[in-house]
């Protein structure tokens, strides 16, 4: 009630990116209040339906999607308010400004956002330093994923170097790593999902993980591939086949979509960018079902895109996801939403 009646109207009176920054600063401040976070965690972090997957223990299956906290500014607060796991990023090797503003747009009546942020972030070194201090691996109670992207100006032929640099900087901090080749907001990034680039990239990441593990005498963190909902099923079949061949540990389905669905009114002209939220649900669920059938339900899938209430979350699990990620519904439903949702979801299938 407090969020919907007071906080949300105030935040929504601001331009969306400004509101996002205000929310991030508030959560960053909360994360510094250790006694309060400890108390909140006790009441909000649901551990009644834990999930074990990727060799990790998740207190619940509701996670924070990448994009909400690109720079790892407030993971302690995210843990305290009930997220069962947290993914930060997308982060690139060097800092970059991202695309020109405005680049984030709300559609409240459709429970949707459109963004064309363009991997704006402070760079992997800044994230590394911040997370090392504020959310170290041996002190967190939920898994932390780090989402890696390539720099805007990096040629596709050199993309592997960016992903390997990000991996080297974060592998010792992350409980899992996500390779993001599916954002629609970095020019040509989605071409990395095609045959010409896909196999060399995934093969190179596999080899780099093997070398890293030997060098550090420890296992590589699990590595997931985040895919687009806009690919054809034939293309998705190729992507998943290559991911399995090159020993990726799981799939995140899906990223945002650039294809307007019929859930939007015909008189609405959407800005350029990736659609997230309720209109993405059906498309994302179709991809999850397809990947699940394709892999005989043996490859873990994190379901993302179109979770806006309890029933939509349940449909993701029924489609074949073992974990869930939310972003847009967090904006619309507020900071207590992860905890409320997690406490209603029954135990997901075992892996």
C-alpha positions in Angstrom: 0.0 0.0 0.0 2.8 2.4 0.9 4.5 1.8 -2.4 1.4 2.0 -4.6 -0.2 4.9 -2.9 2.8 7.1 -2.0 6.2 6.0 -3.3 5.2 4.9 -6.8 3.3 8.1 -7.7 6.3 10.1 -6.7 8.8 8.0 -8.6 6.5 7.8 -11.7 6.3 11.6 -11.7 9.9 11.6 -12.8 11.3 10.7 -16.1 11.8 6.9 -16.0 15.6 6.8 -16.0 15.7 9.5 -13.3 13.3 7.5 -11.2 15.4 4.4 -11.7 18.5 6.3 -10.5 16.6 7.5 -7.4 15.5 4.0 -6.7 19.0 2.6 -7.1 20.4 5.3 -4.7 17.8 4.4 -2.1 18.6 0.7 -2.3 22.3 1.5 -2.2 21.7 3.5 1.0 19.6 0.6 2.4 22.4 -1.8 1.7 24.8 0.1 3.9 22.4 -0.2 6.9 23.6 -3.7 7.9 21.4 -4.1 11.0 18.3 -3.1 9.0 19.2 -5.4 6.1 19.7 -8.3 8.6 16.3 -7.7 10.0 14.6 -7.4 6.6 16.3 -10.5 5.4 14.9 -12.4 8.4 11.4 -11.6 7.4 11.5 -11.2 3.6 14.0 -13.8 2.3 11.9 -16.9 1.8 13.7 -20.2 2.2 10.7 -22.4 2.3 11.1 -23.7 -1.3 14.8 -23.8 -2.0 16.1 -24.9 -5.4 19.4 -26.7 -6.1 20.7 -26.2 -9.7 24.0 -25.3 -11.4 25.7 -26.8 -8.4 24.3 -23.9 -6.3 21.7 -23.5 -3.6 19.0 -20.9 -4.2 16.8 -20.1 -1.1 14.0 -19.4 -3.5 13.5 -19.3 -7.3 12.8 -15.6 -7.7 15.8 -13.7 -9.0 16.7 -10.2 -9.9 17.3 -9.9 -13.7 20.2 -8.1 -15.2 19.7 -4.5 -16.0 18.1 -3.5 -12.7 21.5 -3.1 -11.1 24.0 -2.8 -13.9 27.0 -1.8 -11.7 26.4 -3.9 -8.6 25.4 -0.9 -6.5 22.8 -2.5 -4.3 23.1 -6.4 -4.1 23.0 -6.4 -0.3 19.6 -4.6 -0.4 18.3 -6.9 -3.1 19.2 -9.9 -0.9 17.5 -8.2 2.1 14.2 -7.6 0.3 13.9 -11.3 -0.7 15.5 -12.0 -4.0 16.6 -15.7 -4.1 19.5 -14.8 -6.4 20.8 -11.6 -8.0 22.2 -10.9 -11.4 24.1 -7.7 -11.9 25.2 -6.1 -15.2 25.3 -6.1 -18.1 28.9 -5.0 -17.6 31.5 -4.3 -20.3 35.3 -4.3 -20.0 35.5 -0.5 -20.2 33.1 2.1 -19.0 30.6 3.4 -21.6 27.8 5.9 -21.6 25.3 3.8 -23.5 22.8 5.3 -26.0 21.5 8.8 -26.1 18.7 9.8 -23.8 15.7 9.4 -23.5 16.2 5.6 -23.6 13.8 4.2 -21.0 10.0 4.4 -21.4 7.0 3.3 -19.3 3.7 1.9 -20.5 1.8 1.4 -17.1 -1.5 0.3 -18.7 0.4 -2.6 -20.4 2.7 -3.3 -17.5 5.6 -2.9 -19.9 8.8 -1.0 -20.4 10.8 -0.2 -23.5 14.5 0.4 -23.2 17.4 1.2 -25.5 20.0 1.7 -22.7 22.9 0.3 -24.7 25.0 -1.3 -21.9 25.6 1.9 -20.0 27.9 1.0 -17.1 31.0 2.0 -15.2 33.1 -0.9 -16.5 34.0 -4.3 -15.1 36.8 -3.0 -12.9 34.5 -0.7 -11.0 31.9 -3.5 -10.5 34.7 -5.9 -9.4 35.9 -3.4 -6.7 32.4 -2.6 -5.5 31.1 -6.2 -5.2 34.4 -7.4 -3.6 33.7 -5.0 -0.7 29.9 -4.8 -0.4 28.9 -8.4 -1.4 31.8 -10.8 -1.0 31.4 -14.4 -2.0 31.9 -15.8 1.5 29.3 -13.5 3.2 26.3 -13.5 0.9 23.3 -15.7 1.5 22.1 -15.9 -2.1 23.9 -16.6 -5.4 25.3 -13.7 -7.4 25.4 -13.8 -11.2 27.4 -11.4 -13.3 26.1 -10.6 -16.8 28.8 -9.9 -19.4 28.6 -8.0 -22.7 30.9 -6.6 -25.4 31.8 -3.0 -25.7 29.8 -0.9 -28.2 32.8 -0.1 -30.3 34.4 -3.6 -30.2 34.2 -5.2 -33.6 32.3 -8.5 -33.7 35.5 -10.3 -34.7 37.0 -9.2 -31.3 33.9 -9.9 -29.2 35.5 -13.0 -27.7 38.3 -10.8 -26.2 35.7 -8.6 -24.4 33.9 -11.6 -22.9 37.1 -13.3 -21.8 38.3 -10.0 -20.2 35.0 -9.8 -18.3 35.2 -13.4 -17.3 38.8 -13.0 -15.9 37.7 -9.9 -13.9 34.6 -11.5 -12.3 35.0 -15.3 -12.3 36.3 -15.4 -8.7 33.4 -13.2 -7.5 30.5 -14.7 -9.4 28.5 -17.7 -8.5 27.6 -17.9 -12.1 28.3 -15.9 -15.3 25.9 -14.9 -18.1 27.1 -14.3 -21.6 24.8 -11.7 -23.2 24.7 -11.9 -26.9 21.0 -11.0 -27.3 20.5 -7.4 -26.3 18.8 -5.5 -29.1 20.4 -2.2 -28.0 24.0 -2.6 -28.9 24.6 -2.4 -32.7 25.0 -5.8 -34.3 25.3 -7.6 -31.0 22.6 -10.1 -32.0 24.7 -11.1 -35.0 26.8 -13.1 -32.5 23.8 -15.5 -32.4 24.3 -16.4 -36.1 26.4 -19.2 -37.6 29.3 -17.1 -38.7 30.1 -15.8 -35.2 28.3 -18.2 -32.8 30.5 -21.3 -33.0 33.9 -19.5 -32.7 32.6 -17.4 -29.8 31.1 -20.2 -27.7 34.1 -22.4 -28.5 36.5 -19.7 -27.5 34.6 -19.1 -24.2 34.7 -22.9 -23.5 38.5 -23.0 -24.1 39.0 -19.9 -21.9 37.0 -21.3 -19.0 39.1 -24.5 -19.2 42.3 -22.5 -19.2 41.1 -20.3 -16.3 40.2 -23.4 -14.3 43.6 -25.0 -14.8 45.4 -21.7 -14.0 43.5 -21.2 -10.8 43.2 -24.9 -9.9 39.5 -24.5 -9.3 36.3 -25.1 -11.2 35.0 -22.4 -13.5 31.8 -20.8 -12.3 28.7 -22.1 -14.2 28.2 -20.2 -17.5 24.8 -19.4 -19.0 23.8 -18.0 -22.3 21.1 -15.4 -22.6 19.1 -15.7 -25.8 16.7 -13.5 -27.7 12.9 -14.2 -28.1 13.0 -12.8 -31.6 15.0 -15.7 -33.2 13.2 -18.3 -35.3 12.9 -21.8 -33.7 15.4 -23.1 -36.3 17.9 -20.4 -35.1 17.2 -21.2 -31.5 17.8 -24.9 -32.2 21.2 -24.1 -33.6 22.1 -21.8 -30.7 21.1 -24.4 -28.1 22.9 -27.1 -29.9 26.1 -25.0 -30.0 25.7 -24.1 -26.3 25.4 -27.7 -25.3 28.4 -28.7 -27.6 30.5 -26.0 -25.8 29.5 -27.0 -22.3 27.3 -24.1 -21.3 25.6 -24.9 -18.1 22.2 -23.2 -18.7 20.1 -20.8 -20.7 18.3 -17.6 -19.8 15.2 -17.2 -21.8 14.7 -14.5 -22.7 16.0 -11.0 -23.4 13.8 -8.1 -24.4 12.0 -8.1 -27.8 12.0 -5.6 -30.6 8.9 -7.0 -32.1 5.6 -5.3 -31.1 3.0 -7.8 -29.9 -0.7 -7.6 -30.3 -1.1 -6.9 -26.6 -0.3 -3.2 -27.4 -3.0 -1.0 -28.6 -2.8 -0.4 -32.4 -2.8 3.3 -31.8 0.4 3.1 -29.7 3.7 3.9 -31.5 6.4 2.3 -29.5 9.8 3.9 -29.3 12.8 2.0 -30.6 14.2 -0.4 -28.1 13.6 -3.7 -26.3 10.1 -4.5 -24.9 9.9 -6.1 -21.5 7.0 -6.9 -19.1 3.6 -8.4 -19.7 3.5 -8.2 -23.5 6.6 -10.5 -23.6 5.1 -13.3 -21.7 3.7 -15.5 -24.4 6.7 -15.2 -26.6 9.1 -16.0 -23.8 7.1 -19.0 -22.7 7.1 -20.4 -26.2 10.9 -20.2 -26.3 11.2 -21.8 -22.8 8.9 -24.7 -23.9 10.9 -25.2 -27.1 14.3 -25.2 -25.3 13.0 -27.5 -22.6 11.7 -30.0 -25.2 14.8 -29.7 -27.3 17.0 -30.6 -24.4 14.7 -33.2 -22.8 14.4 -30.8 -19.8 18.0 -31.6 -18.9 19.5 -28.1 -19.5 18.6 -25.6 -16.7 16.5 -22.6 -17.9 16.1 -19.4 -16.1 12.7 -17.9 -17.2 12.7 -14.2 -17.8 10.3 -11.9 -19.6 6.6 -11.3 -18.8 6.3 -12.3 -15.1 3.8 -9.8 -13.7 1.8 -11.8 -11.1 1.7 -15.2 -9.4 0.0 -17.0 -12.3 2.4 -15.7 -14.9 5.3 -16.9 -12.7 3.7 -20.3 -12.4 3.3 -20.5 -16.1 7.1 -20.0 -16.6 7.8 -22.9 -14.3 5.2 -25.1 -16.0 6.9 -24.2 -19.4 10.1 -25.6 -18.2 12.0 -23.0 -16.2 13.6 -23.9 -12.9 14.4 -20.4 -11.8 12.8 -17.0 -12.6 14.0 -13.5 -13.0 12.0 -10.2 -12.7 12.7 -6.6 -13.6 9.7 -4.8 -15.1 7.3 -6.1 -12.5 9.7 -5.0 -9.7 9.3 -1.4 -11.1 5.5 -1.6 -11.1 4.9 -3.7 -7.9 7.6 -2.4 -5.6 10.3 -3.6 -3.3 8.2 -6.1 -1.4 7.2 -7.9 -4.6 10.1 -10.4 -4.8 9.3 -11.7 -1.3 5.6 -11.9 -1.8 6.0 -13.8 -5.1 8.6 -16.2 -3.7 6.5 -17.1 -0.7 3.6 -18.1 -3.0 5.5 -20.3 -5.5 5.7 -24.0 -4.7 8.9 -26.0 -5.0 10.2 -26.1 -8.6 11.2 -29.4 -10.0 14.5 -30.8 -8.8 17.7 -30.8 -10.9 
